[in-house]
Amino acid sequence: MTYATVMVSLALDQRNEARLAVAGQIAERFDAGLIGIVASVFSPPLYFTTGEQAQALIDQGQASIKRRMSELEAQFREATKNRAKHIEWRCGIDFPARYTLQQARCADIIVSGGHSDAFSDPFALVTPKDLVMEAGRPLLVVPDSTDWLDLRSMLVAWKDTSEARRAIVDSLPMLRKAKDVTVAEIVEAGGSQPLAVSRVRDVITWLSRHGVSASELVAEQNQDRDTTVQLDAMAADVGAGVVVAGAYGHSRFREMILG
């Protein structure tokens, strides 16, 4: 398994330098093709009018979106020049999540930006939470502060779920290129430390049969810290540049209702 086609999802109203840099590096390391993608629709203001004035406003808004898309295409082509064996640009006047999810069929991995404290227009941006639920492809979320793909050390955040199993399979190409791999599990309240160690060692054995040498890290859950915060600390301790983790297998609405 390898990554033959990398898709990078761009945003109209956020910085794209980090995700473009990392997507280009993935394409370079795996001799892959690269697809840049963006979509947006005009969002009329609350004081929207009717008639000719309304149509003029829509035309202006769509023209502005198309100009911005042209700028992003130029940025994409410049950032990925000579980094991929072939590059392709896709854009559409459509809801970003819907358009990107439709096009995801042609990619092996999707690169997206991370969380931004700035206001993001849902008509101009597809978020990681939109992609991870429905894309059917692995998602690499790149913080804006990142400028290169650090594969020297990787942390696998293990939990014995189908989502985690799928994530580790999808990340095998990167894991094979990492110098150090750590498989970590946090033992939740009421859980068994020996059973957690056994699970982690099973994963390490499985990885070894795929050419990946890994070490184990099993820790008790810190009741004073959120699990995500604890995983971040574990990743920092091992110097992980990439964290592999499963995500939700059902909708947030279902989670709120059913747990």
TILUMTI-752426 format. One record per residue (C-alpha): residue in one letter; residue number from 1; x, y, z. Coordinates in steps of 0.001 Angstrom, whole numbers. Layout:
! residues N
<'A' NUM <X Y Z>>
...
This chain:
! residues 259
<'M' 1 <0 0 0>>
<'T' 2 <1160 3512 -806>>
<'Y' 3 <-242 6963 -1468>>
<'A' 4 <-564 7375 -5224>>
<'T' 5 <-2756 10491 -5134>>
<'V' 6 <-2774 13195 -2467>>
<'M' 7 <-5638 15684 -2238>>
<'V' 8 <-5166 18991 -441>>
<'S' 9 <-8297 20852 622>>
<'L' 10 <-7877 24635 526>>
<'A' 11 <-9894 27369 2216>>
<'L' 12 <-10931 30730 834>>
<'D' 13 <-10772 32557 4152>>
<'Q' 14 <-7808 30927 5913>>
<'R' 15 <-4087 30492 5396>>
<'N' 16 <-3119 27560 3200>>
<'E' 17 <697 27639 3290>>
<'A' 18 <1119 24843 5876>>
<'R' 19 <-1212 22336 4253>>
<'L' 20 <262 23048 811>>
<'A' 21 <3803 22509 2101>>
<'V' 22 <2947 19198 3779>>
<'A' 23 <862 17937 853>>
<'G' 24 <3764 18673 -1485>>
<'Q' 25 <6167 16802 779>>
<'I' 26 <3884 13744 902>>
<'A' 27 <3623 13727 -2884>>
<'E' 28 <7402 14017 -3130>>
<'R' 29 <8145 11233 -626>>
<'F' 30 <5688 8792 -2163>>
<'D' 31 <6135 9810 -5799>>
<'A' 32 <2433 10616 -5859>>
<'G' 33 <145 12850 -7835>>
<'L' 34 <-1393 15896 -6197>>
<'I' 35 <-4878 17394 -6470>>
<'G' 36 <-5758 20820 -5122>>
<'I' 37 <-9423 21353 -4345>>
<'V' 38 <-11616 24212 -3193>>
<'A' 39 <-15303 25062 -3347>>
<'S' 40 <-17548 27831 -2134>>
<'V' 41 <-20984 29322 -2603>>
<'F' 42 <-22072 32899 -2152>>
<'S' 43 <-23754 33507 1185>>
<'P' 44 <-26231 36391 919>>
<'P' 45 <-26273 38851 3835>>
<'L' 46 <-29142 39034 6304>>
<'Y' 47 <-30336 42251 4732>>
<'F' 48 <-30695 40512 1374>>
<'T' 49 <-32818 42349 -1183>>
<'T' 50 <-34859 41159 -4184>>
<'G' 51 <-35147 41736 -7910>>
<'E' 52 <-32329 43193 -9996>>
<'Q' 53 <-30435 44404 -6951>>
<'A' 54 <-30452 40872 -5549>>
<'Q' 55 <-29135 39398 -8793>>
<'A' 56 <-26419 42031 -8991>>
<'L' 57 <-25370 41205 -5453>>
<'I' 58 <-25240 37469 -6252>>
<'D' 59 <-23228 38111 -9428>>
<'Q' 60 <-20730 40246 -7517>>
<'G' 61 <-20388 37638 -4799>>
<'Q' 62 <-19826 34798 -7248>>
<'A' 63 <-17326 36858 -9228>>
<'S' 64 <-15395 37520 -6014>>
<'I' 65 <-15351 33791 -5217>>
<'K' 66 <-14066 32946 -8700>>
<'R' 67 <-11283 35544 -8400>>
<'R' 68 <-10240 34079 -5073>>
<'M' 69 <-10273 30574 -6548>>
<'S' 70 <-7993 31736 -9339>>
<'E' 71 <-5599 33164 -6746>>
<'L' 72 <-5642 29856 -4848>>
<'E' 73 <-4981 27892 -8014>>
<'A' 74 <-1925 30039 -8698>>
<'Q' 75 <-758 29558 -5092>>
<'F' 76 <-1310 25787 -5349>>
<'R' 77 <618 25453 -8598>>
<'E' 78 <3500 27562 -7340>>
<'A' 79 <3728 25686 -4007>>
<'T' 80 <3637 22242 -5629>>
<'K' 81 <5791 22948 -8659>>
<'N' 82 <8232 20068 -9298>>
<'R' 83 <6998 18211 -6194>>
<'A' 84 <4516 15757 -7734>>
<'K' 85 <4607 13585 -10817>>
<'H' 86 <1348 15208 -11882>>
<'I' 87 <-822 17961 -10438>>
<'E' 88 <-4474 18749 -10963>>
<'W' 89 <-6755 21573 -9879>>
<'R' 90 <-10449 21146 -9066>>
<'C' 91 <-12836 23872 -7957>>
<'G' 92 <-16562 24404 -7929>>
<'I' 93 <-19340 26776 -6983>>
<'D' 94 <-20837 24428 -4432>>
<'F' 95 <-20994 23799 -717>>
<'P' 96 <-17384 23008 268>>
<'A' 97 <-18113 19849 2249>>
<'R' 98 <-20391 18352 -386>>
<'Y' 99 <-18020 19104 -3256>>
<'T' 100 <-14904 17829 -1481>>
<'L' 101 <-16611 14640 -284>>
<'Q' 102 <-17742 13896 -3829>>
<'Q' 103 <-14247 14386 -5224>>
<'A' 104 <-12529 12403 -2456>>
<'R' 105 <-13083 9223 -4455>>
<'C' 106 <-9984 9994 -6549>>
<'A' 107 <-7535 10361 -3625>>
<'D' 108 <-5665 8046 -1262>>
<'I' 109 <-5237 10649 1480>>
<'I' 110 <-6672 14116 2123>>
<'V' 111 <-4643 16937 3652>>
<'S' 112 <-6602 19629 5444>>
<'G' 113 <-5959 22562 7722>>
<'G' 114 <-6498 22425 11458>>
<'H' 115 <-8566 24435 13877>>
<'S' 116 <-8510 28195 13498>>
<'D' 117 <-9496 30724 16145>>
<'A' 118 <-10548 33074 13374>>
<'F' 119 <-14154 33057 12169>>
<'S' 120 <-14609 30586 9316>>
<'D' 121 <-17443 30882 6838>>
<'P' 122 <-19034 27431 6383>>
<'F' 123 <-19922 28499 2838>>
<'A' 124 <-16189 28857 2089>>
<'L' 125 <-14502 26142 4144>>
<'V' 126 <-14690 22390 4676>>
<'T' 127 <-13576 21442 8172>>
<'P' 128 <-11817 18257 9328>>
<'K' 129 <-14955 17146 11168>>
<'D' 130 <-16872 17289 7850>>
<'L' 131 <-14275 15153 6100>>
<'V' 132 <-13450 12574 8752>>
<'M' 133 <-17022 11304 9015>>
<'E' 134 <-17821 10761 5350>>
<'A' 135 <-14772 10926 3090>>
<'G' 136 <-13842 7263 3406>>
<'R' 137 <-10203 8304 3144>>
<'P' 138 <-7504 8994 5759>>
<'L' 139 <-7262 12633 6771>>
<'L' 140 <-4046 14425 7721>>
<'V' 141 <-4818 17598 9693>>
<'V' 142 <-2007 20155 9454>>
<'P' 143 <-1758 23030 11980>>
<'D' 144 <-932 26446 10519>>
<'S' 145 <2293 26489 12537>>
<'T' 146 <3666 23461 10656>>
<'D' 147 <5944 23874 7647>>
<'W' 148 <7212 20327 7117>>
<'L' 149 <6146 16707 7554>>
<'D' 150 <8188 15318 10448>>
<'L' 151 <8176 11525 10191>>
<'R' 152 <11159 10925 12449>>
<'S' 153 <8823 9868 15264>>
<'M' 154 <5147 8876 15135>>
<'L' 155 <2680 8058 17883>>
<'V' 156 <-203 5629 17342>>
<'A' 157 <-2988 6506 19785>>
<'W' 158 <-4412 3040 20194>>
<'K' 159 <-7880 2087 21355>>
<'D' 160 <-9369 -1293 20503>>
<'T' 161 <-12007 49 18109>>
<'S' 162 <-12704 -330 14409>>
<'E' 163 <-11834 3356 13886>>
<'A' 164 <-8356 2901 15374>>
<'R' 165 <-7797 -272 13348>>
<'R' 166 <-8753 1525 10155>>
<'A' 167 <-6530 4492 10996>>
<'I' 168 <-3412 2380 11562>>
<'V' 169 <-3938 520 8282>>
<'D' 170 <-4375 3818 6426>>
<'S' 171 <-1198 5203 7988>>
<'L' 172 <1057 2237 7122>>
<'P' 173 <2868 4055 4282>>
<'M' 174 <3940 6817 6689>>
<'L' 175 <4694 4430 9545>>
<'R' 176 <7110 2538 7290>>
<'K' 177 <9049 5757 6712>>
<'A' 178 <9207 6730 10392>>
<'K' 179 <12401 6149 12357>>
<'D' 180 <10624 5684 15702>>
<'V' 181 <7038 4483 16193>>
<'T' 182 <5278 4300 19557>>
<'V' 183 <1964 2533 20112>>
<'A' 184 <249 4100 23111>>
<'E' 185 <-2909 3232 24996>>
<'I' 186 <-4479 5068 27921>>
<'V' 187 <-6126 2697 30386>>
<'E' 188 <-9529 4150 31175>>
<'A' 189 <-11126 4018 34611>>
<'G' 190 <-12022 445 35440>>
<'G' 191 <-9807 -902 32683>>
<'S' 192 <-7069 -3492 33021>>
<'Q' 193 <-3416 -2523 32634>>
<'P' 194 <-2314 -6074 31701>>
<'L' 195 <-5033 -6335 29055>>
<'A' 196 <-4013 -2958 27622>>
<'V' 197 <-381 -4105 27437>>
<'S' 198 <-1502 -7296 25683>>
<'R' 199 <-3508 -5299 23128>>
<'V' 200 <-655 -2922 22422>>
<'R' 201 <1804 -5799 21996>>
<'D' 202 <-567 -7442 19510>>
<'V' 203 <-544 -4223 17480>>
<'I' 204 <3257 -4005 17662>>
<'T' 205 <3550 -7606 16433>>
<'W' 206 <1151 -6852 13580>>
<'L' 207 <3166 -3776 12640>>
<'S' 208 <6410 -5781 12647>>
<'R' 209 <4947 -8096 10040>>
<'H' 210 <4426 -5028 7864>>
<'G' 211 <8005 -3845 8243>>
<'V' 212 <7406 -1374 11077>>
<'S' 213 <9373 -1599 14333>>
<'A' 214 <7481 -60 17251>>
<'S' 215 <7700 340 21019>>
<'E' 216 <4893 285 23600>>
<'L' 217 <3593 2948 25942>>
<'V' 218 <682 2176 28278>>
<'A' 219 <-435 4742 30840>>
<'E' 220 <-3226 5000 33374>>
<'Q' 221 <-5820 7649 32659>>
<'N' 222 <-5070 10895 34462>>
<'Q' 223 <-8358 11896 36079>>
<'D' 224 <-7230 15526 36204>>
<'R' 225 <-6551 15738 32470>>
<'D' 226 <-8644 15308 29363>>
<'T' 227 <-7628 12243 27334>>
<'T' 228 <-6721 14416 24351>>
<'V' 229 <-4471 16582 26522>>
<'Q' 230 <-2843 13452 27945>>
<'L' 231 <-2221 12087 24445>>
<'D' 232 <-704 15414 23420>>
<'A' 233 <1664 15184 26372>>
<'M' 234 <2609 11609 25465>>
<'A' 235 <3262 12680 21866>>
<'A' 236 <5479 15501 23104>>
<'D' 237 <7384 13122 25388>>
<'V' 238 <8331 10847 22461>>
<'G' 239 <8871 13783 20086>>
<'A' 240 <6134 12658 17704>>
<'G' 241 <5718 14772 14588>>
<'V' 242 <2568 12869 13562>>
<'V' 243 <-169 11302 15697>>
<'V' 244 <-2258 8470 14233>>
<'A' 245 <-5717 8150 15770>>
<'G' 246 <-9193 6927 14963>>
<'A' 247 <-12100 9340 14889>>
<'Y' 248 <-15849 9129 15313>>
<'G' 249 <-17741 6225 13789>>
<'H' 250 <-21132 7887 14190>>
<'S' 251 <-22609 11357 14112>>
<'R' 252 <-22176 13898 16902>>
<'F' 253 <-26000 14071 17145>>
<'R' 254 <-26206 10322 17733>>
<'E' 255 <-23441 10605 20297>>
<'M' 256 <-25328 13310 22187>>
<'I' 257 <-28520 11229 22219>>
<'L' 258 <-27160 7693 22684>>
<'G' 259 <-23736 8305 24201>>
